[in-house]
Amino acid sequence: MKKRPEALIAEATVDCYNESEQFGGIFTMMEENLTLPFKTKILGVDLPLPRPRPAGAEWIDAYRLWRK
């Protein structure tokens, strides 16, 4: 079962004291869980994910939610 982005953010930032550490926590989880490389097309600011989505793509969703 996939976790919701809010749960992933909480998991990645549980021991973080500031925004810089939170970013590092989320980046580390993306680095450890996102299957790379994957192909995409650049269509403006955000890169659309390919279909089917790569394994670990839920961490990209979590990052996008966190940065708001």
ZAMARKE-20612 format. One record per atom (N, C-alpha, C, O, CB): residue in one letter; atom name; y, x, z. Coordinates in steps of 0.02 Angstrom, whole numbers. Glycine has a CB too. Layout:
BEGIN
(A CA (Y X Z))
...
END
This chain:
BEGIN
(M N (-59 42 0))
(M CA (0 0 0))
(M C (62 44 0))
(M O (68 91 40))
(M CB (0 -48 61))
(K N (109 30 -45))
(K CA (171 68 -50))
(K C (218 47 6))
(K O (223 -11 24))
(K CB (204 57 -118))
(K N (253 97 33))
(K CA (302 83 86))
(K C (369 64 54))
(K O (386 86 -1))
(K CB (311 145 132))
(R N (406 22 90))
(R CA (473 3 68))
(R C (520 63 73))
(R O (509 107 115))
(R CB (500 -56 110))
(P N (572 66 31))
(P CA (618 123 34))
(P C (647 135 104))
(P O (657 193 124))
(P CB (674 113 -15))
(E N (661 82 141))
(E CA (689 90 208))
(E C (640 127 254))
(E O (661 168 295))
(E CB (707 21 238))
(A N (575 112 247))
(A CA (524 145 287))
(A C (518 219 267))
(A O (508 262 310))
(A CB (457 110 280))
(L N (524 233 203))
(L CA (521 302 180))
(L C (580 342 206))
(L O (573 400 227))
(L CB (519 305 103))
(I N (640 312 205))
(I CA (699 345 231))
(I C (690 361 305))
(I O (705 417 327))
(I CB (763 301 220))
(A N (665 312 343))
(A CA (653 324 414))
(A C (603 380 425))
(A O (612 421 470))
(A CB (629 259 448))
(E N (550 382 385))
(E CA (500 434 391))
(E C (529 503 377))
(E O (514 551 412))
(E CB (441 420 344))
(A N (571 507 326))
(A CA (598 572 305))
(A C (654 597 350))
(A O (667 657 352))
(A CB (623 567 234))
(T N (687 552 386))
(T CA (746 572 424))
(T C (738 564 500))
(T O (787 567 537))
(T CB (805 531 402))
(V N (677 554 522))
(V CA (664 538 593))
(V C (692 591 641))
(V O (717 573 694))
(V CB (590 532 604))
(D N (690 654 624))
(D CA (714 707 669))
(D C (779 738 646))
(D O (796 794 667))
(D CB (661 760 675))
(C N (816 705 603))
(C CA (877 733 575))
(C C (938 716 618))
(C O (943 661 645))
(C CB (888 708 503))
(Y N (983 764 624))
(Y CA (1042 755 666))
(Y C (1105 739 626))
(Y O (1153 713 654))
(Y CB (1054 817 706))
(N N (1107 754 561))
(N CA (1166 741 521))
(N C (1147 726 449))
(N O (1088 729 431))
(N CB (1215 801 525))
(E N (1197 711 408))
(E CA (1184 692 339))
(E C (1152 748 299))
(E O (1110 735 256))
(E CB (1249 671 306))
(S N (1171 810 312))
(S CA (1142 867 277))
(S C (1067 872 290))
(S O (1027 884 245))
(S CB (1177 932 297))
(E N (1048 864 353))
(E CA (977 866 370))
(E C (939 806 341))
(E O (882 813 320))
(E CB (967 868 446))
(Q N (972 748 338))
(Q CA (941 690 307))
(Q C (927 702 234))
(Q O (872 687 209))
(Q CB (985 628 316))
(F N (976 730 198))
(F CA (966 747 128))
(F C (908 795 120))
(F O (866 786 76))
(F CB (1030 777 98))
(G N (906 846 162))
(G CA (851 894 159))
(G C (783 862 172))
(G O (734 879 139))
(G CB (863 950 208))
(G N (780 816 219))
(G CA (718 781 234))
(G C (694 739 175))
(G O (634 740 158))
(G CB (726 737 294))
(I N (739 703 145))
(I CA (721 661 87))
(I C (701 705 28))
(I O (652 691 -6))
(I CB (779 614 67))
(F N (739 759 16))
(F CA (722 805 -38))
(F C (653 835 -29))
(F O (614 840 -76))
(F CB (775 861 -43))
(T N (638 855 33))
(T CA (572 885 47))
(T C (516 835 32))
(T O (465 854 3))
(T CB (568 908 120))
(M N (525 773 51))
(M CA (474 722 39))
(M C (466 710 -37))
(M O (411 700 -61))
(M CB (492 656 75))
(M N (522 710 -73))
(M CA (517 703 -146))
(M C (480 762 -176))
(M O (437 753 -219))
(M CB (587 696 -178))
(E N (497 821 -153))
(E CA (465 882 -179))
(E C (390 882 -166))
(E O (351 905 -208))
(E CB (497 944 -146))
(E N (369 857 -108))
(E CA (298 857 -90))
(E C (259 799 -121))
(E O (198 805 -129))
(E CB (292 853 -16))
(N N (292 745 -139))
(N CA (256 684 -160))
(N C (266 662 -232))
(N O (225 624 -258))
(N CB (275 629 -116))
(L N (318 685 -265))
(L CA (333 663 -333))
(L C (296 706 -384))
(L O (302 767 -383))
(L CB (409 665 -347))
(T N (257 674 -427))
(T CA (221 710 -479))
(T C (270 732 -534))
(T O (304 691 -565))
(T CB (164 665 -509))
(L N (273 797 -545))
(L CA (317 825 -596))
(L C (276 868 -644))
(L O (224 893 -623))
(L CB (374 867 -564))
(P N (296 876 -704))
(P CA (354 846 -737))
(P C (337 777 -763))
(P O (279 758 -769))
(P CB (379 891 -793))
(F N (389 739 -779))
(F CA (381 676 -814))
(F C (438 671 -865))
(F O (493 698 -854))
(F CB (381 615 -765))
(K N (426 636 -919))
(K CA (475 630 -972))
(K C (520 570 -958))
(K O (499 520 -930))
(K CB (441 622 -1041))
(T N (584 577 -978))
(T CA (632 523 -973))
(T C (686 532 -1026))
(T O (689 585 -1057))
(T CB (664 519 -902))
(K N (727 483 -1036))
(K CA (784 487 -1082))
(K C (847 480 -1041))
(K O (851 439 -995))
(K CB (780 433 -1138))
(I N (897 519 -1058))
(I CA (961 516 -1023))
(I C (1003 460 -1053))
(I O (1019 460 -1112))
(I CB (999 585 -1026))
(L N (1020 411 -1010))
(L CA (1059 353 -1032))
(L C (1117 342 -984))
(L O (1123 289 -954))
(L CB (1014 289 -1034))
(G N (1160 390 -977))
(G CA (1217 383 -932))
(G C (1207 424 -869))
(G O (1180 479 -872))
(G CB (1226 310 -914))
(V N (1228 398 -812))
(V CA (1227 435 -750))
(V C (1157 440 -721))
(V O (1136 495 -702))
(V CB (1273 402 -699))
(D N (1121 385 -717))
(D CA (1055 385 -687))
(D C (1001 393 -740))
(D O (1009 368 -796))
(D CB (1042 321 -647))
(L N (948 428 -723))
(L CA (892 436 -768))
(L C (841 380 -756))
(L O (818 371 -700))
(L CB (858 505 -759))
(P N (824 342 -809))
(P CA (773 291 -800))
(P C (705 323 -793))
(P O (690 373 -827))
(P CB (774 240 -859))
(L N (663 296 -751))
(L CA (595 322 -743))
(L C (551 295 -798))
(L O (560 239 -822))
(L CB (566 303 -674))
(P N (502 335 -819))
(P CA (457 312 -872))
(P C (410 258 -845))
(P O (403 249 -785))
(P CB (416 372 -900))
(R N (378 223 -891))
(R CA (326 174 -874))
(R C (261 201 -899))
(R O (258 219 -958))
(R CB (341 104 -904))
(P N (209 206 -863))
(P CA (207 190 -791))
(P C (245 242 -751))
(P O (253 300 -772))
(P CB (134 186 -767))
(R N (270 220 -694))
(R CA (308 265 -650))
(R C (263 322 -625))
(R O (204 310 -611))
(R CB (339 226 -591))
(P N (290 382 -618))
(P CA (249 438 -592))
(P C (232 427 -519))
(P O (268 393 -483))
(P CB (285 505 -602))
(A N (177 457 -497))
(A CA (159 453 -427))
(A C (215 481 -384))
(A O (243 534 -401))
(A CB (93 491 -413))
(G N (232 448 -330))
(G CA (285 470 -286))
(G C (354 445 -305))
(G O (403 463 -273))
(G CB (286 544 -284))
(A N (360 404 -358))
(A CA (425 379 -380))
(A C (460 337 -327))
(A O (520 328 -330))
(A CB (416 338 -443))
(E N (422 312 -279))
(E CA (454 273 -225))
(E C (503 316 -185))
(E O (548 289 -154))
(E CB (400 244 -179))
(W N (494 382 -186))
(W CA (541 426 -151))
(W C (608 429 -188))
(W O (660 439 -157))
(W CB (512 497 -144))
(I N (608 421 -254))
(I CA (670 417 -291))
(I C (707 353 -272))
(I O (767 354 -262))
(I CB (658 420 -368))
(D N (670 298 -267))
(D CA (700 235 -245))
(D C (731 242 -175))
(D O (786 218 -163))
(D CB (647 179 -245))
(A N (695 276 -130))
(A CA (721 286 -62))
(A C (784 328 -63))
(A O (832 312 -28))
(A CB (668 320 -18))
(Y N (785 381 -103))
(Y CA (845 422 -108))
(Y C (904 383 -134))
(Y O (960 388 -108))
(Y CB (832 483 -153))
(R N (893 344 -186))
(R CA (947 304 -214))
(R C (975 254 -163))
(R O (1035 243 -162))
(R CB (924 266 -276))
(L N (932 225 -122))
(L CA (955 180 -69))
(L C (993 219 -16))
(L O (1045 197 7))
(L CB (895 143 -38))
(W N (967 277 5))
(W CA (998 317 57))
(W C (1068 340 37))
(W O (1113 340 79))
(W CB (955 378 73))
(R N (1078 360 -25))
(R CA (1143 388 -45))
(R C (1199 336 -45))
(R O (1257 355 -48))
(R CB (1137 420 -114))
(K N (1181 272 -43))
(K CA (1233 220 -40))
(K C (1262 220 27))
(K O (1307 180 42))
(K CB (1206 151 -58))
END
